[in-house]
């Protein structure tokens, strides 16, 4: 059994909203952590139907619970009206709730009860390397890190089913878009932009829809936790810098599927793209779990000089290359960054066999980098 790095913060004293994309392992984890908690699963049609018809049943069923008792409601975004009952039970019966969801979209709609700030928000990511004994890098780069996908040798059928299930349950069932064929084309275009500067106009041209529509589609990916944006680092401007955010799909296996990439081998350009996305997703997950808000960005000058990741207030700059032996000419981005931020720690993550140092730049093999990252040796706020 995998031991998840994630720990639900403050559950002993607070109610928590707990979000994560489908199949990241939320339900499995909660049943392991809280096996005796009362559990409402809104993915069950009968449970959903009866509480949709009569939300007050929740209040009546929980009236006699003990003060401080924990109640879990899975996929709360499917029935936001229950939040009124949850709020009443929190205030009047002193119950604690753990509310899970794979989308925050409906919960942001006008008029939805957000519990008056009484619930903390936590996020769960796909698997990370620190959670997997005998972690297999090539499998991660090919299959991605959703538990059901990483744990099998060939995940192609499962990934195809995941994308189809996402379209059916999140997009059609929740009526998030009117034009499903256009959104399906958009998913492929979004995968192409993973790790690239976010350009609504370029994606709109590829999909045959307006830039306004594309912007709303990217918002859907963010709200359903299928994509992340990484902002540009511009706090200290010593030269003209790009300020457009970058976009990353939440899982490299999904990106590979949408781009029809499979059986990626080290040394190929496709492997390099997936390798960079994988390392970035590890950084995103680490910063998320540590609750280092707004501490991850990237840096790019107007002339195209770039650093893949900047941590904190320019404390750490990280470049990611799938090279088996990083060369001097691949270190230009980090050198330029050091010119503007001379106190920064400079790291190149690669497939090098051994750790080494080139002037001020640390060249760290990816496995050592991941171990250091999750042990808090790369960045601590």
N, C-alpha and C positions, 0 to 999 in steps of 0.2 A: 504494500500500500504506500502511495506517495504521501510524504509529509509536506503539506503546503506551507510556504513561507508566510503567507498572509495570516494575520491575527486580527480579529475584530476588536477594534479599540473601544474601550470604555463601556462595553456591554454590561458590566456589572452594575453600573449606575444609570445608564442612559438607554433610550431607544435609538435604533440605528436604521438608516436607509442604506441598503447594501446592493450596489449595482455591479453588473458585469455582463459581457456579451454571452449569448447562449452557448452552453457546453464548456464554459470556463471552469465549471466544477463547484458552483455556488451551493446547489442543493446537496451534493455529496458531502461537502465540507460541513454544512450546517447540521446535517443528520449525525455526523461524527461528533461534532462539538456539543450539540444539544439534543441528545437522543430522547430525552423525556419531555421536551417542550411540546406544547400544543401546536399543531401544524395545519395551516390552511393552504392548499395547493390550487391556485386559480387556473392552472393548466388543465385540471380535471373539469370536464364539461358540466358534470352535475353540480360540483361545488360552485363553479362560476355562475351557473344558471340560477341556483337558489339564492345566492347572495346578491346577484344582479337584480333579481326580482324583489328581494326583501333584505336590503342592507342592514336593517335593524336587528336581524337575526344574530349578527355578530355580537352586538351589545347584550342581547338576552342570553346568549350561550356563555358569555364570559363574565357575567355579572357576579358570579360567586367565586371567581378566582381569587387567590390570595394576593395581598399587596406585594408588588414587586415581581410577580410571576412573569415569565417570558413567554410571549406568543410570537410565532413565526407565520408571516403571510407571504407566500411565494408568488412572484410576478404581479405585484401590486399595481403596476401600470395598466393592467387589463381592466381594473375596476377602481378608478380613482375615487368614486363616491364612498368607498369604504373608509377613506381617510377621515371623514367626518366622525364616523363611529370610533375609529382608532383614537382620534383626538379626545373625544368624550371619555373614553375608557382610561386614557393616560391621565387626564385631569381628575376624574371623579373616582376611579378605582385604583389609581397608582399602579397600573400595569405597564410593563415594558414590552416594546414591540421590536422585532427584527423584520423589516420590510424589504424584500428582495425584488429586483427588477432587471430586465435586459434592455430597458429603454426608459429614458427620463422625459420623453417628448410629451406624453399626455400629462405628466405631472407638472409641466411648465405652462400648460394652458391656463388662460385667464379663468379665475373662479375656483381652481383646484385648491383644496385645503393642504397646505404644506406644513401643518402641525405647529405653526407659530414658532418655528425655530427650535422646537423641543426634541428633534431627532438629528443626530449627527449623520454625516454622509461618508461612506466608505466605498471603495471600488476594488473589484477583483479582476485580475488579468489572467490570460492563459498561463500555462506552466512557465516557469523560469528555470534556468539551468541549475540553480542551487537546490531545487526541489527533486532533482532526478539523479538517483545513484547511477554511476557509469554513464553519465550523460554522453550522448552521441551527436556530435556537431553536424555531421552530414545528414543525419536523419532529421534534425531540427530544421536545417536549411531547406530540405526537400518537403517534409510533411507539415512543418509548422509546429506550434506548441499547444494547440488544443489537446486536452488529454486523450480523447478518443482517436485522434489522428497521430499524435506522436507515438503512441504505444503500439502501433502496428507497423509492419515493414512497408507495406504498400497502402497508403491512405487515400488513393485516388477516388474510390467509390464513396468513401465516407465524406470526403471533402465535397464531391459533387452533390451528395445528399444534403450536406450542411447548407450550401448555397441555395439549393432549391427550397429547403425548409425555411431559410431566412426570408426568401421572397414570399413564400406562402404565409408564414406566421407573423412576420413583422411588417411586411409591406402591403400585402393584400388584405389580411385579416384586420389590420389596424387602419386600413384605408389611408396610408400615408402619401400615396401618389395616385394620380388618375391614369397615367400612361405607363403601364408596366413594361412594354417593349422598350420605350425610351429609357426607363430606369435601368433595365437589364443592360442596354448598351452603355449606359453611364458607368455601371459597375466595372466593366472592362476598361473604360477610359480612366476611371479613378485608379485602378490597379496600375495602369501605365504611369501615372503621376506619382506613385508611391515613392517617397524619397526625393521628389522634385518640388520646385517652387509651385505654389498653388496658383493656377491661372484659370479662372472661370471661363474666360473667352476662348482659350484654346480647347478646353474640354467641351464647351458648348459647340464649337465647330465640328469636333469629332462625333458628337452625339446627334447633331441636327436639332438642338433645342436652344432656347435663349440662355444667356449668361445668368439671368435672374433665376431661371429654373434650375440650372446647374448649382447655383449657390444654395438653393433650398435642398437639393439632393445631397450636397456635402453636409448640410446641417442634419439631415436624416442619418447619415453615416455616423456623425458625432453623437447624436442623441441615442442611437441604438448601439453605440460603443463599438462600431465596426471600423472606425477610423479615428486618428488623432491628428491634431495640428501641432507643429513645433514652431514657436515664434523665432524671428530673427533677433540676434543680440545687437542692440543699438544704444546701450546705456551711455557709453563714452564714445563719441564720434570724433575720430581723428582723420577720417577720410570718408568718401561717399560710400555708404553701405546699402545693400539691399534690405528692404524692410518687409517684403512679402513672406508670409509663413510657408512652411513646408507641410506636406500631407503624408501620412503613413497609414496604410491599411494595418489593422490591428494584429494580423497574423500572416506570416510569410507563406504558409501553405495555401491560404486563400488567395493571396496575390499570385502565386505560381499557377494555381488552377485557372484563374480568370485570364491569365496571359498564356495559357496552354503550354506552360513550362513543366517538364518532368525529368526525373533522373539526372539532376544537375551534378556535374562533376567539377572538382576543384580545378582551377585554371581557366574555366570558361567565363565569358562576360556575364552570362546569366547567373552563374554561381556567385560571382562577385556582387551583383545587385542584391541577391537574396541574402548573402552574408552581411552586407552593410545594413539591410533592413532588420535582420535578426538582432544584430548588436544594438541598434537603435531601440528596438522594442524592449530589450533587456534594460536599457537605460531608462526608458519611459516607465516600465514597471517598477524599477527600483525607486525612482523619484516619487512615484505614486504611492508605493507602500510606505516609504519613509515620510510621506506627507511634506515633501519639499516643494511646496507650491511655487510655480513660475520659476523654478531653478534650472530648467533645461531649455536650451535654445541652440541655434546654429549661427554661424558667422559667415558672411559673404560680402565681398567688396563689389563695387560697381564694375570693376574690371574682371570679375569672375573668380578671384582668389577665394578659397572657401575652407572652412573647418566644419566637420560634420556635427560636432556637439560641443557646446559650451556649458559648463556646470557652474551654477551660482553666479556671483558677480565677477566673472572671468577668472575664477580660481583655477579651473581646469579646462583645457582645450583638448579635444579628442578627434583624431582622424581614424578612419576605418578603411583598411585595404585588405583584400583577400590574397595578397602576394605572399608567397612562401619565403621570400627574402626581400624585404623593403629596401629600395634603392634611394640614394641621395636625392634624386630628382622627384621623388614622391613626397618629400618633406616640406615643399615650398609653402603650403598653406599654414602649417604650424609655425614656420619661421616668420612669415608675415604677421601672424597673430602675435607672436612674441615681440615684434617691433612695437606694436601698439600697447601690449599688456605684458611688460617684461617680468612681472612677478608670477605669471601663470605657470602652472604645471602643464607640461606638454607631453601628450601620450599618442603614440601610434599603435593601434590594435591591428594585429595581422596574423598570418599563419606561420610566421617565423618559428623555427624550432626552439630557439633559446632567447631568453630575455637579454636585451643589450641596451646600450645608450649611445646615441649619436649626438655629440655636443650636449645640449640641454634636453634633447628629445628622448623620452623613454620609448623603446620599441618593445611591446609586451605581447607575447603569444596569447591568442584569444582565450584559451582555457585559463591561463593564469590571470588574465584581466578579469574574467567573469568571477573567479574565486575571490579576487581582491575586491571587486565591486560589492558582492553580497556580504563580504566580511567588513564592509565599511572603510576599506583602505584606499578607495579612489576618491570618495567625496563624503564629507560629513559637514552638515550645515553648522 
